Amino acid sequence: MADVYDRWHRSRPPADAEPCAEHSSRTRRLVPSADHGTGKRWQVRYRDPSGQQRKENFDNKAKADARAAEVKNQLDNGTFVDRATRRQTFREYAEEWRTSATHRERTESNVERALRLHVYPLLGDRQMAGIKRADVRAWVKDRSAVLAPSSLRTPWNALFGVMAAAHYDGIVRANPCHGIDLPEIRKPEVVPLDPAVVGALLAAASPRYRALVRLAATTGLRQGELFGLEVEHVDLTAATVEVEQQLVGPDKGVPYLGEPKTEKSYRTVPLSASAVAAVAEHLQAFPPAEVEIEDRTDPRKPRTRKARLLFVSETGDPIRRGSWAKVWARMVKRADKELAAAGSQLRVPEDTTTHDLRHFYASVLIRHGASVKKVQRRLGHAKPSITLDLYVHLYEDDEDTTAILIDKIIPGVPSECPPVVAS
């Protein structure tokens, strides 16, 4: 229920009370209250879904009656949202959403950064209920001028998530992000590294990291998966490596062990003979020592433990992304010089990263007849469609034989067709 009260006049006045000289009439005797003449006269009172009493004041009775009817309707159909919440700014609501939503560790930091740098400057001070589709379109246009289409996705997903939650909470009638077109992402085709280039990178790797580079090229493991490998994850007898975790390097703070990227990232990958030999040599040259590290592979039970990481830095610590980038850059330069010195026409592309060794591994599998499903399992992609999107061009044959295949499958096709007569 929502009821309207006259704040300026008493609802149960004593019989001998003096009537209000200003508002009494022949048909209605009103007695002034202690609040007479102060503030807004008409008050809507109701109890919200939690049972807390709410009061809202209005200048005239028509507005109060309309609000009372609105509140009653919302309470009856379960869509009530108090006005204080409706008046929240985007920043206030988004911070509540961000800190209460369940995100993976890396995703949480990405969302915080995306909102702070790209969404709050334009929409942070706007009231949630006042954000319209036109505002979202203007935001997309503004951010598209400074962000690449692929980089725009992270702040867009954060904005969409906040507005979707506001819609479910009844703060906005509809998600204003629906139906907004984003700039198309045009991904260049993956061009696998030439085997000779991979060989040069292996030769240019320092002894400490040579086995790491070989594993990257012969197993397709992600960089974080390689950094997070422990000795017990590698079975040299069975020639397999188990991916059960990854080393996560946050922008701030120290690296820790976390869950693999997706559920499909938990996998067993076979090792080539050269990879087995490289790991055995690495273990002999760099006997693993225990490193104290935080383990968040079970997000509900984080703990600090000793881990025998297969690969560590020169200082014996977990490998940080920043320090590895410098090691990798020096390796690329050495490999390029070695190719040039050998008189090769090949060069190591300047933008080559460790991830390109993952692409190289995938290209080798495809070249030797591996199905999309097998490549997906080896790489730990969440879905086969991801694998196909990345590597579909590598599955294409040099010669189109589809017409010949059809003739082989469908019986009754004459061996010689009559000549085509021009009309």
Order of alpha helices (4+ residues) and beta strands (2+ residues): beta-beta-beta-alpha-alpha-alpha-alpha-alpha-alpha-alpha-alpha-alpha-alpha-beta-beta-beta-beta-beta-alpha-beta-beta-alpha-alpha-alpha-alpha-alpha
